Amino acid sequence: MPEHVSMPMWCGVALPAVLIIACAFVLAGYRYGRRFEIRQRPVPGLPGLPALPPQRTSGPHREYVEPSAAERAAFAGLMRRLGDG
């Protein structure tokens, strides 16, 4: 290492550069289809236990309340004011 370069300055340049290069390799691997697999070790006594529980395929029940005539009129007035803006 050159004499005029201090250790904090070296770590402030080299460490981010190494991290940027590592991130570029990982993103390039994802971009070009080389997925990095993480293999899970089986849990003794619990065969086939997934790491995550099964996810729901549908969302929560949606609620709907019919707006009153006054609310519809207020909303229409707001839309007219915003449209004129």
Kinemage of the C-alpha trace (Angstrom):
@kinemage 1
@onewidth
@group {chain A} dominant
@subgroup {mainchain}
@vectorlist {calphas} color= white
{ca met a 1} P 0.000 0.000 0.000
{ca pro a 2} L 1.412 3.448 -0.836
{ca glu a 3} L 2.691 5.539 2.064
{ca his a 4} L 0.437 8.538 1.361
{ca val a 5} L -2.751 6.434 1.586
{ca ser a 6} L -4.053 5.892 5.123
{ca met a 7} L -5.824 2.738 6.270
{ca pro a 8} L -9.262 4.435 6.783
{ca met a 9} L -9.013 5.938 3.317
{ca trp a 10} L -8.088 2.537 1.860
{ca cys a 11} L -11.044 0.839 3.600
{ca gly a 12} L -13.323 3.681 2.503
{ca val a 13} L -12.469 2.986 -1.141
{ca ala a 14} L -11.659 -0.719 -1.303
{ca leu a 15} L -14.519 -2.060 0.803
{ca pro a 16} L -17.324 -0.353 -1.171
{ca ala a 17} L -15.631 -1.331 -4.434
{ca val a 18} L -15.536 -4.995 -3.412
{ca leu a 19} L -19.186 -4.872 -2.309
{ca ile a 20} L -20.240 -3.257 -5.585
{ca ile a 21} L -18.422 -5.920 -7.609
{ca ala a 22} L -19.969 -8.718 -5.510
{ca cys a 23} L -23.457 -7.258 -5.982
{ca ala a 24} L -22.853 -6.961 -9.722
{ca phe a 25} L -21.947 -10.658 -9.936
{ca val a 26} L -25.039 -11.694 -7.975
{ca leu a 27} L -27.344 -9.507 -10.072
{ca ala a 28} L -25.748 -10.771 -13.289
{ca gly a 29} L -26.343 -14.329 -12.103
{ca tyr a 30} L -30.016 -13.589 -11.543
{ca arg a 31} L -30.282 -11.770 -14.850
{ca tyr a 32} L -28.776 -14.573 -16.899
{ca gly a 33} L -30.573 -17.430 -15.178
{ca arg a 34} L -27.894 -18.773 -12.849
{ca arg a 35} L -29.947 -18.970 -9.666
{ca phe a 36} L -28.121 -19.556 -6.433
{ca glu a 37} L -29.832 -22.386 -4.568
{ca ile a 38} L -29.907 -22.533 -0.809
{ca arg a 39} L -30.301 -26.103 0.284
{ca gln a 40} L -31.997 -26.731 3.575
{ca arg a 41} L -30.901 -29.452 5.914
{ca pro a 42} L -33.725 -31.812 6.892
{ca val a 43} L -35.015 -31.432 10.425
{ca pro a 44} L -34.586 -34.688 12.385
{ca gly a 45} L -37.939 -36.277 13.141
{ca leu a 46} L -39.889 -33.904 10.894
{ca pro a 47} L -39.678 -35.149 7.309
{ca gly a 48} L -40.804 -32.761 4.636
{ca leu a 49} L -41.242 -29.756 6.916
{ca pro a 50} L -41.192 -26.671 4.675
{ca ala a 51} L -39.285 -23.578 5.688
{ca leu a 52} L -42.352 -21.422 5.087
{ca pro a 53} L -45.973 -22.350 5.697
{ca pro a 54} L -48.221 -22.669 2.655
{ca gln a 55} L -49.397 -19.302 1.398
{ca arg a 56} L -53.017 -18.403 0.816
{ca thr a 57} L -54.014 -18.200 -2.832
{ca ser a 58} L -56.719 -15.603 -2.287
{ca gly a 59} L -56.753 -12.330 -0.436
{ca pro a 60} L -58.915 -11.352 2.487
{ca his a 61} L -62.661 -10.886 2.105
{ca arg a 62} L -63.416 -7.474 0.597
{ca glu a 63} L -65.967 -5.257 2.259
{ca tyr a 64} L -68.118 -2.833 0.327
{ca val a 65} L -70.423 -0.123 1.617
{ca glu a 66} L -72.767 1.686 -0.743
{ca pro a 67} L -72.151 5.470 -0.572
{ca ser a 68} L -75.081 7.701 0.236
{ca ala a 69} L -76.487 10.269 -2.201
{ca ala a 70} L -74.761 13.098 -0.303
{ca glu a 71} L -71.400 11.282 -0.477
{ca arg a 72} L -71.810 10.663 -4.213
{ca ala a 73} L -72.663 14.346 -4.769
{ca ala a 74} L -69.641 15.452 -2.702
{ca phe a 75} L -67.361 13.106 -4.660
{ca ala a 76} L -68.733 14.359 -7.991
{ca gly a 77} L -68.150 17.963 -6.868
{ca leu a 78} L -64.574 17.126 -5.861
{ca met a 79} L -63.906 15.507 -9.240
{ca arg a 80} L -65.271 18.578 -11.052
{ca arg a 81} L -63.018 20.887 -8.976
{ca leu a 82} L -59.966 18.717 -9.624
{ca gly a 83} L -60.783 18.509 -13.329
{ca asp a 84} L -60.956 22.296 -13.644
{ca gly a 85} L -57.590 22.743 -11.882
